[in-house]
């Protein structure tokens, strides 16, 4: 993954320099922004492969930046913040962030999270395309459509749907989905996967309150049913 461009956004110069140091060691090219306005400009003009985004920013806060970028692109976003409550985490993930790291943090762990998010981008293994009824997923192009309608999925949502749709009928536990779709072992925050599933259903299901594609298997996890009732 050497040569990938990562935009690091934080109003603390020392934090940016520390993160930059570790990402440079991994071979990434790092762009830096210290406020929300500059972050949006670099996100649009610099075409980063991933954004590390602090929530507490002058000008435009990180949540608003995430909301804006999700309307414009599917660039992976790792949120970085001192806010530690579950509600703050769920808010960020609900807006389409792919991961969440809280301060104080280990720069080595953050670099590992960046690698994990970039590893789960599609197109490296498996079939180039799969079809299940009206659903088509093209992994090489990172595109999904339902009955000809494009699904604007985040990288995590695309990977999650791919894991489920490649094995229709198989029940995946939350832990299995976290490992296969998020690329690492996540301890102590099971609701993360539930939020990603909720976001996916809003885009995939004709009626997200009565899903027919991604089914909940209560007490176990989730499975894909090819649109069966």
N, CA, C and O of each residue as an XYZ file, in Angstrom:
916
protein
N       0.814     -1.206      0.000
C       0.000      0.000      0.000
C       0.850      1.260      0.000
O       0.350      2.365      0.208
N       2.141      1.077     -0.236
C       3.018      2.242     -0.313
C       2.557      3.169     -1.424
O       2.117      2.721     -2.482
N       2.664      4.464     -1.170
C       2.253      5.431     -2.169
C       0.841      5.917     -2.010
O       0.444      6.878     -2.669
N       0.050      5.268     -1.136
C      -1.303      5.741     -0.876
C      -1.246      7.107     -0.195
O      -0.335      7.390      0.583
N      -2.220      7.936     -0.495
C      -2.267      9.291      0.062
C      -3.259      9.334      1.226
O      -4.415      8.935      1.083
N      -2.797      9.819      2.372
C      -3.630      9.925      3.568
C      -3.689     11.390      3.993
O      -2.657     12.035      4.178
N      -4.901     11.904      4.145
C      -5.110     13.260      4.648
C      -5.340     13.192      6.150
O      -6.287     12.550      6.605
N      -4.481     13.848      6.922
C      -4.603     13.891      8.376
C      -5.124     15.267      8.780
O      -4.526     16.288      8.439
N      -6.242     15.289      9.507
C      -6.890     16.548      9.878
C      -6.980     16.642     11.398
O      -7.668     15.840     12.031
N      -6.293     17.611     11.980
C      -6.345     17.853     13.420
C      -5.839     19.276     13.666
O      -4.917     19.735     12.992
N      -6.443     19.969     14.629
C      -6.000     21.341     14.894
C      -4.757     21.403     15.764
O      -4.221     22.486     15.998
N      -4.286     20.246     16.251
C      -3.078     20.197     17.055
C      -1.897     19.801     16.172
O      -1.855     18.689     15.645
N      -0.944     20.709     16.014
C       0.183     20.479     15.110
C       1.001     19.273     15.539
O       1.431     18.490     14.692
N       1.228     19.105     16.855
C       2.028     17.986     17.335
C       1.368     16.650     17.013
O       2.047     15.684     16.663
N       0.034     16.597     17.131
C      -0.677     15.361     16.799
C      -0.517     15.032     15.326
O      -0.262     13.884     14.965
N      -0.664     16.031     14.484
C      -0.518     15.812     13.047
C       0.889     15.319     12.719
O       1.050     14.384     11.934
N       1.904     15.939     13.311
C       3.284     15.541     13.033
C       3.573     14.136     13.514
O       4.300     13.397     12.851
N       3.016     13.748     14.662
C       3.217     12.395     15.182
C       2.571     11.355     14.268
O       3.193     10.351     13.922
N       1.321     11.604     13.881
C       0.637     10.685     12.981
C       1.361     10.610     11.641
O       1.533      9.534     11.070
N       1.778     11.767     11.155
C       2.502     11.822      9.884
C       3.767     10.980      9.933
O       4.084     10.276      8.974
N       4.494     11.048     11.050
C       5.730     10.288     11.205
C       5.475      8.790     11.049
O       6.197      8.104     10.326
N       4.458      8.293     11.722
C       4.175      6.852     11.669
C       3.636      6.431     10.303
O       3.964      5.349      9.817
N       2.820      7.270      9.687
C       2.289      6.912      8.370
C       3.382      6.974      7.305
O       3.406      6.150      6.391
N       4.281      7.944      7.421
C       5.407      8.006      6.493
C       6.264      6.747      6.584
O       6.768      6.255      5.574
N       6.425      6.235      7.795
C       7.204      5.003      7.981
C       6.574      3.823      7.234
O       7.269      2.914      6.782
N       5.245      3.859      7.115
C       4.545      2.792      6.394
C       4.493      3.037      4.892
O       3.916      2.241      4.151
N       5.088      4.128      4.444
C       5.162      4.396      3.015
C       4.043      5.239      2.452
O       3.928      5.376      1.235
N       3.196      5.820      3.331
C       2.101      6.650      2.859
C       2.582      8.082      2.596
O       3.496      8.577      3.256
N       1.955      8.725      1.631
C       2.156     10.147      1.404
C       1.093     10.887      2.218
O      -0.098     10.608      2.080
N       1.512     11.817      3.055
C       0.594     12.438      4.005
C       0.338     13.897      3.646
O       1.267     14.683      3.461
N      -0.951     14.240      3.552
C      -1.398     15.627      3.455
C      -1.886     16.041      4.836
O      -2.358     15.198      5.598
N      -1.781     17.319      5.171
C      -2.169     17.774      6.504
C      -3.070     18.991      6.419
O      -2.858     19.885      5.599
N      -4.084     19.013      7.284
C      -4.974     20.168      7.413
C      -5.234     20.396      8.896
O      -5.273     19.449      9.682
N      -5.414     21.676      9.278
C      -5.545     22.022     10.686
C      -6.884     22.682     11.013
O      -7.116     23.069     12.158
N      -7.759     22.815     10.029
C      -9.111     23.337     10.272
C     -10.055     22.722      9.247
O      -9.624     22.102      8.274
N     -11.352     22.906      9.485
C     -12.343     22.260      8.644
C     -12.367     22.738      7.209
O     -12.562     21.938      6.294
N     -12.173     24.019      6.998
C     -12.209     24.572      5.642
C     -11.079     23.997      4.792
O     -11.294     23.576      3.655
N      -9.869     23.986      5.362
C      -8.717     23.433      4.650
C      -8.885     21.927      4.428
O      -8.476     21.392      3.397
N      -9.493     21.254      5.406
C      -9.715     19.817      5.272
C     -10.606     19.499      4.073
O     -10.310     18.587      3.301
N     -11.688     20.246      3.918
C     -12.581     20.015      2.783
C     -11.887     20.320      1.455
O     -12.074     19.611      0.467
N     -11.089     21.379      1.450
C     -10.390     21.731      0.218
C      -9.420     20.628     -0.196
O      -9.388     20.232     -1.361
N      -8.631     20.132      0.752
C      -7.659     19.095      0.434
C      -8.336     17.767      0.112
O      -7.844     17.002     -0.718
N      -9.463     17.492      0.768
C     -10.197     16.262      0.466
C     -10.705     16.268     -0.973
O     -10.728     15.236     -1.643
N     -11.111     17.452     -1.434
C     -11.642     17.565     -2.797
C     -10.547     17.677     -3.852
O     -10.674     17.133     -4.949
N      -9.467     18.388     -3.511
C      -8.428     18.640     -4.510
C      -7.264     17.658     -4.439
O      -6.611     17.397     -5.450
N      -7.001     17.115     -3.260
C      -5.853     16.223     -3.085
C      -6.132     14.774     -3.375
O      -5.199     13.981     -3.500
N      -7.424     14.395     -3.488
C      -7.845     13.034     -3.796
C      -7.149     11.996     -2.917
O      -6.507     11.083     -3.436
N      -7.268     12.125     -1.584
C      -6.631     11.145     -0.703
C      -7.313      9.784     -0.798
O      -8.488      9.686     -1.149
N      -6.557      8.741     -0.479
C      -7.103      7.380     -0.442
C      -7.789      7.105      0.883
O      -8.585      6.172      0.988
N      -7.486      7.913      1.906
C      -8.091      7.766      3.236
C      -7.912      9.076      3.980
O      -6.955      9.813      3.740
N      -8.850      9.364      4.895
C      -8.778     10.579      5.712
C      -8.816     10.207      7.187
O      -9.712      9.484      7.624
N      -7.852     10.696      7.951
C      -7.886     10.629      9.412
C      -8.433     11.967      9.883
O      -7.796     13.002      9.688
N      -9.607     11.953     10.499
C     -10.368     13.180     10.719
C     -10.712     13.391     12.190
O     -11.437     12.594     12.786
N     -10.189     14.468     12.770
C     -10.551     14.845     14.133
C     -11.952     15.469     14.119
O     -12.334     16.123     13.149
N     -12.708     15.265     15.194
C     -14.056     15.829     15.259
C     -14.060     17.284     15.699
O     -14.861     18.077     15.204
N     -13.175     17.645     16.623
C     -13.172     18.993     17.205
C     -12.256     19.888     16.382
O     -11.049     19.937     16.618
N     -12.837     20.600     15.410
C     -12.046     21.425     14.502
C     -12.605     22.846     14.453
O     -13.814     23.039     14.580
N     -11.742     23.835     14.270
C     -12.239     25.202     14.040
C     -12.815     25.336     12.632
O     -12.407     24.630     11.709
N     -13.750     26.235     12.488
C     -14.348     26.487     11.177
C     -15.522     25.576     10.890
O     -16.677     25.996     10.969
N     -15.231     24.331     10.559
C     -16.251     23.317     10.292
C     -15.855     22.083     11.095
O     -14.725     21.609     10.979
N     -16.775     21.552     11.912
C     -16.377     20.413     12.742
C     -16.317     19.122     11.926
O     -16.797     19.052     10.794
N     -15.713     18.110     12.536
C     -15.482     16.867     11.835
C     -16.741     16.136     11.407
O     -16.757     15.499     10.354
N     -17.792     16.217     12.205
C     -19.041     15.550     11.843
C     -19.632     16.164     10.581
O     -20.113     15.446      9.704
N     -19.598     17.484     10.487
C     -20.126     18.145      9.305
C     -19.266     17.821      8.081
O     -19.793     17.641      6.983
N     -17.952     17.747      8.265
C     -17.071     17.373      7.162
C     -17.392     15.971      6.684
O     -17.484     15.724      5.482
N     -17.563     15.047      7.630
C     -17.902     13.668      7.274
C     -19.212     13.616      6.513
O     -19.317     12.927      5.499
N     -20.212     14.340      6.996
C     -21.520     14.372      6.330
C     -21.386     14.916      4.905
O     -21.975     14.370      3.972
N     -20.617     15.982      4.742
C     -20.434     16.586      3.419
C     -19.707     15.643      2.471
O     -20.116     15.468      1.323
N     -18.622     15.034      2.957
C     -17.839     14.139      2.098
C     -18.625     12.904      1.699
O     -18.466     12.401      0.586
N     -19.466     12.410      2.587
C     -20.248     11.219      2.245
C     -21.260     11.504      1.136
O     -21.676     10.591      0.423
N     -21.652     12.761      0.991
C     -22.529     13.137     -0.116
C     -21.768     13.249     -1.428
O     -22.367     13.258     -2.503
N     -20.424     13.337     -1.333
C     -19.615     13.579     -2.523
C     -18.761     12.392     -2.946
O     -18.451     12.251     -4.129
N     -18.374     11.533     -2.000
C     -17.444     10.460     -2.335
C     -17.555      9.323     -1.332
O     -18.266      9.420     -0.331
N     -16.828      8.227     -1.624
C     -16.793      7.089     -0.712
C     -15.408      6.930     -0.084
O     -15.048      5.829      0.333
N     -14.621      8.017     -0.009
C     -13.288      7.945      0.576
C     -13.375      7.411      2.010
O     -14.206      7.887      2.783
N     -12.546      6.442      2.380
C     -12.578      5.928      3.756
C     -12.210      7.011      4.763
O     -11.331      7.836      4.516
N     -12.897      6.994      5.900
C     -12.665      7.986      6.940
C     -12.448      7.292      8.281
O     -13.273      6.486      8.711
N     -11.341      7.609      8.932
C     -11.073      7.158     10.295
C     -11.184      8.368     11.198
O     -10.384      9.297     11.092
N     -12.166      8.368     12.087
C     -12.365      9.507     12.974
C     -11.427      9.423     14.167
O     -11.197      8.349     14.723
N     -10.891     10.576     14.548
C      -9.939     10.689     15.650
C     -10.433     11.791     16.577
O     -10.557     12.945     16.169
N     -10.716     11.427     17.841
C     -11.339     12.418     18.712
C     -11.168     12.090     20.177
O     -10.911     10.946     20.554
N     -11.318     13.127     21.003
C     -11.275     12.947     22.454
C     -12.630     12.532     23.002
O     -12.723     12.139     24.165
N     -13.678     12.608     22.198
C     -15.006     12.190     22.651
C     -15.038     10.672     22.756
O     -14.644      9.974     21.821
N     -15.506     10.158     23.893
C     -15.404      8.720     24.130
C     -16.732      8.024     24.381
O     -16.748      6.806     24.559
N     -17.846      8.747     24.402
C     -19.116      8.094     24.697
C     -19.592      7.263     23.509
O     -19.243      7.544     22.362
N     -20.385      6.246     23.794
C     -20.928      5.415     22.731
C     -21.752      6.236     21.749
O     -21.724      5.978     20.545
N     -22.487      7.228     22.260
C     -23.334      8.026     21.386
C     -22.496      8.815     20.382
O     -22.871      8.940     19.216
N     -21.365      9.344     20.837
C     -20.480     10.064     19.917
C     -19.955      9.119     18.843
O     -19.904      9.475     17.665
N     -19.565      7.915     19.253
C     -19.054      6.938     18.300
C     -20.134      6.563     17.287
O     -19.880      6.503     16.084
N     -21.334      6.312     17.788
C     -22.426      5.911     16.901
C     -22.805      7.029     15.944
O     -23.169      6.774     14.796
N     -22.721      8.269     16.416
C     -23.013      9.400     15.531
C     -22.036      9.434     14.374
O     -22.440      9.573     13.219
N     -20.749      9.306     14.677
C     -19.738      9.307     13.621
C     -19.902      8.153     12.660
O     -19.841      8.344     11.446
N     -20.107      6.961     13.182
C     -20.291      5.802     12.326
C     -21.573      5.919     11.517
O     -21.635      5.486     10.366
N     -22.599      6.510     12.131
C     -23.866      6.688     11.428
C     -23.756      7.625     10.247
O     -24.538      7.528      9.301
N     -22.790      8.533     10.291
C     -22.573      9.453      9.173
C     -21.716      8.830      8.080
O     -21.519      9.431      7.024
N     -21.203      7.622      8.332
C     -20.449      6.932      7.290
C     -18.972      6.773      7.549
O     -18.242      6.344      6.655
N     -18.494      7.108      8.761
C     -17.091      6.857      9.082
C     -16.839      5.356      9.085
O     -17.734      4.567      9.391
N     -15.609      4.967      8.739
C     -15.270      3.555      8.649
C     -14.645      3.012      9.926
O     -14.680      1.805     10.165
N     -14.079      3.877     10.741
C     -13.476      3.454     11.995
C     -13.406      4.658     12.924
O     -13.628      5.794     12.505
N     -13.092      4.394     14.200
C     -13.151      5.430     15.227
C     -12.033      5.174     16.226
O     -12.000      4.113     16.849
N     -11.117      6.122     16.394
C     -10.012      6.002     17.345
C     -10.109      7.158     18.337
O     -10.245      8.312     17.932
N     -10.040      6.854     19.636
C     -10.212      7.879     20.653
C      -8.868      8.320     21.229
O      -7.928      7.534     21.344
N      -8.809      9.607     21.587
C      -7.634     10.171     22.245
C      -7.721      9.946     23.750
O      -8.822      9.940     24.299
N      -6.589      9.760     24.434
C      -5.241      9.612     23.874
C      -5.117      8.282     23.133
O      -5.753      7.297     23.509
N      -4.309      8.256     22.094
C      -4.225      7.073     21.269
C      -2.768      6.696     21.022
O      -1.857      7.510     21.172
N      -2.583      5.459     20.645
C      -1.264      4.986     20.243
C      -1.110      5.238     18.747
O      -1.918      4.733     17.966
N      -0.102      6.000     18.317
C       0.082      6.216     16.878
C       0.323      4.920     16.129
O      -0.008      4.813     14.948
N       0.897      3.934     16.804
C       1.094      2.630     16.164
C      -0.256      1.958     15.902
O      -0.463      1.354     14.850
N      -1.177      2.070     16.879
C      -2.509      1.498     16.681
C      -3.246      2.225     15.557
O      -3.903      1.595     14.729
N      -3.135      3.551     15.534
C      -3.798      4.311     14.476
C      -3.272      3.895     13.102
O      -4.050      3.717     12.165
N      -1.961      3.741     12.984
C      -1.384      3.295     11.712
C      -1.905      1.921     11.338
O      -2.139      1.645     10.162
N      -2.089      1.048     12.333
C      -2.627     -0.283     12.060
C      -4.075     -0.193     11.588
O      -4.490     -0.940     10.702
N      -4.839      0.719     12.176
C      -6.230      0.902     11.752
C      -6.287      1.409     10.315
O      -7.129      0.973      9.529
N      -5.386      2.334      9.974
C      -5.332      2.844      8.607
C      -5.039      1.706      7.637
O      -5.686      1.594      6.596
N      -4.069      0.862      7.976
C      -3.745     -0.281      7.111
C      -4.940     -1.206      6.964
O      -5.221     -1.697      5.870
N      -5.653     -1.447      8.078
C      -6.800     -2.352      8.045
C      -7.908     -1.822      7.148
O      -8.495     -2.576      6.371
N      -8.197     -0.527      7.251
C      -9.257      0.060      6.418
C      -8.874     -0.005      4.943
O      -9.707     -0.340      4.102
N      -7.624      0.312      4.624
C      -7.193      0.273      3.226
C      -7.143     -1.152      2.694
O      -7.392     -1.375      1.510
N      -6.824     -2.125      3.554
C      -6.783     -3.528      3.111
C      -8.155     -4.026      2.701
O      -8.272     -4.868      1.811
N      -9.199     -3.509      3.348
C     -10.513     -4.041      3.040
C     -11.192     -3.343      1.864
O     -12.361     -3.604      1.581
N     -10.477     -2.467      1.182
C     -11.013     -1.929     -0.061
C     -11.099     -3.042     -1.081
O     -10.225     -3.909     -1.100
N     -12.116     -3.059     -1.933
C     -12.358     -4.177     -2.829
C     -11.402     -4.216     -4.013
O     -10.674     -3.262     -4.292
N     -11.431     -5.351     -4.696
C     -10.768     -5.437     -5.987
C      -9.495     -6.238     -6.026
O      -8.877     -6.352     -7.085
N      -9.067     -6.816     -4.873
C      -7.805     -7.530     -4.890
C      -7.973     -9.041     -4.982
O      -7.108     -9.703     -5.556
N      -9.041     -9.611     -4.447
C      -9.235    -11.057     -4.449
C     -10.675    -11.373     -4.783
O     -11.558    -10.517     -4.737
N     -10.884    -12.657     -5.127
C     -12.229    -13.133     -5.343
C     -12.775    -12.732     -6.705
O     -12.043    -12.184     -7.529
N     -14.061    -13.002     -6.951
C     -14.666    -12.705     -8.250
C     -14.712    -11.210     -8.523
O     -14.842    -10.398     -7.607
N     -14.605    -10.865     -9.793
C     -14.675     -9.453    -10.163
C     -16.084     -8.922     -9.997
O     -16.281     -7.732     -9.753
N     -17.083     -9.818    -10.132
C     -18.478     -9.386    -10.047
C     -19.339    -10.547     -9.579
O     -19.094    -11.699     -9.938
N     -20.349    -10.237     -8.775
C     -21.342    -11.227     -8.393
C     -22.731    -10.632     -8.589
O     -22.927     -9.420     -8.499
N     -23.694    -11.519     -8.861
C     -25.078    -11.094     -9.034
C     -25.988    -12.018     -8.235
O     -25.836    -13.239     -8.259
N     -26.921    -11.421     -7.542
C     -27.952    -12.151     -6.818
C     -29.272    -11.461     -7.111
O     -29.568    -10.416     -6.531
N     -30.056    -12.025     -7.987
C     -31.315    -11.397     -8.348
C     -31.077    -10.017     -8.926
O     -30.386     -9.876     -9.936
N     -31.637     -9.004     -8.301
C     -31.519     -7.628     -8.794
C     -30.253     -6.931     -8.300
O     -29.949     -5.817     -8.726
N     -29.516     -7.586     -7.402
C     -28.299     -6.980     -6.856
C     -27.083     -7.376     -7.684
O     -26.872     -8.556     -7.964
N     -26.288     -6.389     -8.074
C     -25.020     -6.611     -8.760
C     -23.916     -5.891     -8.005
O     -24.046     -4.718     -7.654
N     -22.813     -6.622     -7.757
C     -21.644     -6.023     -7.117
C     -20.434     -6.225     -8.011
O     -20.064     -7.357     -8.321
N     -19.817     -5.123     -8.425
C     -18.605     -5.172     -9.221
C     -17.440     -4.759     -8.319
O     -17.296     -3.587     -7.970
N     -16.609     -5.743     -7.946
C     -15.548     -5.474     -6.979
C     -14.389     -4.719     -7.606
O     -13.733     -3.919     -6.938
N     -14.136     -4.964     -8.872
C     -13.040     -4.261     -9.539
C     -13.320     -2.764     -9.620
O     -12.413     -1.946     -9.468
N     -14.584     -2.412     -9.861
C     -14.957     -1.008     -9.992
C     -15.517     -0.414     -8.708
O     -15.813      0.780     -8.647
N     -15.664     -1.252     -7.677
C     -16.240     -0.803     -6.409
C     -17.595     -0.150     -6.639
O     -17.841      0.978     -6.211
N     -18.473     -0.885     -7.327
C     -19.810     -0.386     -7.603
C     -20.842     -1.459     -7.272
O     -20.618     -2.650     -7.493
N     -21.963     -1.017     -6.744
C     -23.076     -1.924     -6.459
C     -24.361     -1.273     -6.940
O     -24.536     -0.059     -6.841
N     -25.254     -2.098     -7.462
C     -26.534     -1.562     -7.936
C     -27.637     -2.555     -7.625
O     -27.402     -3.758     -7.511
N     -28.830     -2.034     -7.492
C     -30.016     -2.846     -7.225
C     -31.080     -2.464     -8.234
O     -31.558     -1.330     -8.249
N     -31.449     -3.425     -9.085
C     -32.431     -3.175    -10.141
C     -32.014     -1.988    -11.005
O     -32.848     -1.187    -11.428
N     -30.717     -1.889    -11.258
C     -30.202     -0.821    -12.098
C     -29.972      0.491    -11.386
O     -29.466      1.440    -11.984
N     -30.338      0.562    -10.111
C     -30.148      1.797     -9.332
C     -28.839      1.705     -8.563
O     -28.624      0.748     -7.819
N     -27.960      2.693     -8.736
C     -26.664      2.681     -8.065
C     -26.845      2.816     -6.553
O     -27.657      3.615     -6.085
N     -26.083      2.030     -5.798
C     -26.081      2.112     -4.346
C     -24.824      2.861     -3.912
O     -23.710      2.407     -4.171
N     -24.996      3.978     -3.269
C     -23.863      4.804     -2.844
C     -23.363      4.310     -1.495
O     -23.692      4.874     -0.452
N     -22.555      3.239     -1.530
C     -22.091      2.596     -0.306
C     -20.714      3.119      0.089
O     -19.869      3.391     -0.764
N     -20.505      3.254      1.391
C     -19.170      3.570      1.886
C     -18.293      2.331      1.708
O     -18.818      1.238      1.496
N     -16.954      2.477      1.791
C     -16.090      1.298      1.664
C     -16.436      0.190      2.648
O     -16.421     -0.986      2.282
N     -16.746      0.545      3.885
C     -17.101     -0.468      4.877
C     -18.419     -1.144      4.524
O     -18.535     -2.365      4.631
N     -19.414     -0.365      4.103
C     -20.705     -0.943      3.717
C     -20.555     -1.859      2.516
O     -21.176     -2.921      2.464
N     -19.734     -1.457      1.545
C     -19.507     -2.283      0.358
C     -18.847     -3.601      0.750
O     -19.270     -4.667      0.305
N     -17.810     -3.528      1.584
C     -17.124     -4.733      2.018
C     -18.050     -5.628      2.819
O     -18.046     -6.845      2.634
N     -18.838     -5.050      3.700
C     -19.769     -5.807      4.527
C     -20.789     -6.541      3.664
O     -21.045     -7.728      3.869
N     -21.369     -5.831      2.700
C     -22.326     -6.465      1.805
C     -21.660     -7.561      0.984
O     -22.261     -8.606      0.735
N     -20.414     -7.323      0.563
C     -19.692     -8.327     -0.202
C     -19.473     -9.603      0.591
O     -19.651    -10.700      0.062
N     -19.085     -9.472      1.865
C     -18.879    -10.642      2.720
C     -20.164    -11.455      2.826
O     -20.140    -12.680      2.711
N     -21.279    -10.774      3.043
C     -22.563    -11.465      3.186
C     -23.036    -12.067      1.875
O     -23.465    -13.220      1.838
N     -22.961    -11.286      0.786
C     -23.526    -11.720     -0.494
C     -22.717    -12.832     -1.155
O     -23.255    -13.587     -1.965
N     -21.442    -12.943     -0.823
C     -20.626    -14.016     -1.400
C     -21.021    -15.382     -0.850
O     -20.745    -16.409     -1.470
N     -21.671    -15.394      0.318
C     -22.100    -16.661      0.917
C     -23.548    -16.545      1.381
O     -23.813    -16.552      2.583
N     -24.491    -16.439      0.441
C     -25.905    -16.288      0.821
C     -26.381    -17.469      1.653
O     -26.075    -18.626      1.366
N     -27.137    -17.139      2.688
C     -27.656    -18.168      3.571
C     -26.775    -18.443      4.773
O     -27.264    -18.948      5.784
N     -25.498    -18.129      4.694
C     -24.612    -18.365      5.831
C     -24.858    -17.309      6.898
O     -24.989    -16.126      6.586
N     -24.921    -17.729      8.147
C     -25.099    -16.810      9.256
C     -23.722    -16.396      9.777
O     -22.913    -17.237     10.168
N     -23.476    -15.095      9.774
C     -22.235    -14.539     10.298
C     -22.503    -13.907     11.655
O     -23.447    -13.130     11.804
N     -21.681    -14.234     12.642
C     -21.769    -13.536     13.927
C     -21.212    -12.131     13.766
O     -20.539    -11.839     12.778
N     -21.486    -11.262     14.729
C     -20.917     -9.917     14.686
C     -19.397     -9.976     14.686
O     -18.742     -9.227     13.961
N     -18.837    -10.864     15.496
C     -17.381    -10.968     15.568
C     -16.795    -11.380     14.216
O     -15.757    -10.860     13.807
N     -17.454    -12.310     13.522
C     -16.969    -12.737     12.213
C     -17.045    -11.616     11.190
O     -16.132    -11.443     10.383
N     -18.130    -10.853     11.223
C     -18.267     -9.737     10.292
C     -17.246     -8.647     10.582
O     -16.683     -8.057      9.660
N     -17.008     -8.379     11.860
C     -16.015     -7.375     12.219
C     -14.644     -7.798     11.713
O     -13.899     -6.982     11.170
N     -14.311     -9.077     11.891
C     -13.000     -9.564     11.461
C     -12.864     -9.528      9.943
O     -11.831     -9.106      9.423
N     -13.913     -9.973      9.221
C     -13.807    -10.086      7.770
C     -14.066     -8.765      7.042
O     -13.453     -8.494      6.010
N     -14.967     -7.950      7.575
C     -15.317     -6.708      6.879
C     -14.503     -5.517      7.375
O     -14.178     -4.624      6.593
N     -14.169     -5.495      8.679
C     -13.410     -4.384      9.220
C     -11.925     -4.682      9.295
O     -11.110     -3.766      9.403
N     -11.563     -5.972      9.239
C     -10.164     -6.327      9.113
C      -9.377     -6.382     10.399
O      -8.147     -6.405     10.355
N     -10.044     -6.405     11.560
C      -9.313     -6.511     12.822
C     -10.271     -6.987     13.898
O     -11.488     -6.966     13.715
N      -9.711     -7.418     15.025
C     -10.524     -7.827     16.166
C     -10.931     -6.596     16.953
O     -10.080     -5.827     17.401
N     -12.225     -6.411     17.121
C     -12.739     -5.227     17.818
C     -13.384     -5.701     19.114
O     -14.326     -6.493     19.084
N     -12.887     -5.225     20.243
C     -13.359     -5.682     21.542
C     -14.149     -4.580     22.230
O     -13.704     -3.433     22.274
N     -15.322     -4.918     22.768
C     -16.023     -4.019     23.660
C     -16.976     -3.033     23.024
O     -17.492     -2.157     23.718
N     -17.232     -3.142     21.713
C     -18.135     -2.188     21.082
C     -18.942     -2.895     19.992
O     -18.819     -2.575     18.810
N     -19.779     -3.874     20.409
C     -20.537     -4.691     19.467
C     -21.497     -3.875     18.630
O     -21.836     -4.278     17.518
N     -21.948     -2.723     19.141
C     -22.944     -1.938     18.407
C     -22.366     -1.349     17.119
O     -23.118     -0.897     16.256
N     -21.040     -1.351     16.985
C     -20.425     -0.862     15.752
C     -21.004     -1.564     14.539
O     -21.422     -0.909     13.585
N     -21.035     -2.895     14.563
C     -21.540     -3.642     13.416
C     -23.024     -3.378     13.194
O     -23.474     -3.310     12.050
N     -23.785     -3.230     14.268
C     -25.208     -2.950     14.124
C     -25.441     -1.626     13.399
O     -26.367     -1.513     12.595
N     -24.602     -0.619     13.680
C     -24.742      0.678     13.011
C     -24.427      0.541     11.525
O     -25.143      1.092     10.688
N     -23.363     -0.188     11.190
C     -23.027     -0.384      9.779
C     -24.148     -1.141      9.051
O     -24.470     -0.816      7.908
N     -24.734     -2.133      9.697
C     -25.850     -2.878      9.100
C     -27.042     -1.950      8.884
O     -27.696     -2.005      7.843
N     -27.322     -1.103      9.863
C     -28.430     -0.155      9.734
C     -28.216      0.773      8.551
O     -29.139      1.009      7.771
N     -27.005      1.303      8.411
C     -26.690      2.183      7.279
C     -26.836      1.442      5.959
O     -27.382      1.982      4.996
N     -26.348      0.203      5.912
C     -26.438     -0.601      4.697
C     -27.887     -0.849      4.321
O     -28.246     -0.737      3.148
N     -28.717     -1.181      5.277
C     -30.128     -1.454      5.000
C     -30.853     -0.219      4.459
O     -31.718     -0.333      3.591
N     -30.503      0.942      4.969
C     -31.154      2.172      4.493
C     -30.919      2.375      2.996
O     -31.765      2.935      2.298
N     -29.773      1.919      2.514
C     -29.436      2.109      1.102
C     -29.865      0.925      0.242
O     -30.160      1.090     -0.942
N     -29.900     -0.263      0.831
C     -30.154     -1.490      0.074
C     -31.619     -1.907      0.052
O     -32.143     -2.326     -0.980
N     -32.264     -1.788      1.191
C     -33.601     -2.359      1.330
C     -34.698     -1.418      0.823
O     -34.645     -0.217      1.088
N     -35.693     -1.945      0.096
C     -36.854     -1.136     -0.267
C     -37.561     -0.574      0.964
O     -38.063      0.550      0.947
N     -37.595     -1.379      2.041
C     -38.165     -0.941      3.313
C     -37.198     -1.379      4.396
O     -37.176     -2.549      4.778
N     -36.389     -0.434      4.900
C     -35.348     -0.799      5.858
C     -35.908     -1.313      7.177
O     -35.205     -1.985      7.932
N     -37.182     -0.997      7.458
C     -37.808     -1.509      8.676
C     -38.241     -2.961      8.530
O     -38.481     -3.643      9.526
N     -38.341     -3.431      7.296
C     -38.695     -4.833      7.022
C     -37.724     -5.380      5.982
O     -38.109     -5.621      4.838
N     -36.458     -5.578      6.377
C     -35.431     -5.985      5.414
C     -35.678     -7.366      4.834
O     -36.130     -8.280      5.524
N     -35.371     -7.498      3.547
C     -35.507     -8.799      2.894
C     -34.190     -9.297      2.308
O     -34.124    -10.425      1.818
N     -33.159     -8.492      2.350
C     -31.852     -8.911      1.834
C     -30.903     -9.290      2.966
O     -30.372    -10.401      2.987
N     -30.688     -8.373      3.906
C     -29.811     -8.640      5.044
C     -30.685     -8.924      6.257
O     -31.287     -8.019      6.833
N     -30.742    -10.187      6.630
C     -31.634    -10.635      7.699
C     -30.903    -10.721      9.025
O     -29.734    -11.104      9.077
N     -31.592    -10.365     10.089
C     -31.078    -10.566     11.436
C     -31.441    -11.960     11.913
O     -32.599    -12.370     11.840
N     -30.452    -12.678     12.399
C     -30.692    -13.970     13.057
C     -30.504    -13.703     14.548
O     -29.378    -13.625     15.038
N     -31.590    -13.568     15.242
C     -31.550    -13.069     16.613
C     -30.706    -13.957     17.516
O     -30.838    -15.180     17.529
N     -29.841    -13.300     18.263
C     -28.960    -14.002     19.166
C     -27.719    -14.561     18.511
O     -26.854    -15.118     19.187
N     -27.622    -14.415     17.176
C     -26.475    -14.981     16.447
C     -25.762    -13.915     15.634
O     -24.597    -13.612     15.892
N     -26.466    -13.331     14.633
C     -25.821    -12.353     13.768
C     -26.679    -12.001     12.573
O     -27.855    -11.667     12.722
N     -26.088    -12.075     11.367
C     -26.782    -11.650     10.147
C     -26.494    -12.616      8.998
O     -25.478    -13.311      8.990
N     -27.416    -12.643      8.023
C     -27.201    -13.431      6.809
C     -27.877    -12.745      5.631
O     -28.768    -11.912      5.798
N     -27.428    -13.116      4.436
C     -27.959    -12.554      3.179
C     -28.876    -13.580      2.537
O     -28.520    -14.755      2.441
N     -30.061    -13.148      2.092
C     -31.066    -14.078      1.568
C     -31.476    -13.800      0.130
O     -32.550    -14.238     -0.283
N     -30.679    -13.102     -0.639
C     -30.954    -12.872     -2.057
C     -32.317    -12.279     -2.330
O     -32.916    -12.540     -3.373
N     -32.809    -11.484     -1.399
C     -34.085    -10.820     -1.621
C     -35.297    -11.682     -1.350
O     -36.415    -11.297     -1.693
N     -35.101    -12.852     -0.736
C     -36.247    -13.715     -0.433
C     -37.049    -13.110      0.718
O     -36.517    -12.402      1.573
N     -38.321    -13.407      0.709
C     -39.184    -12.931      1.795
C     -39.091    -13.895      2.972
O     -39.740    -13.683      3.996
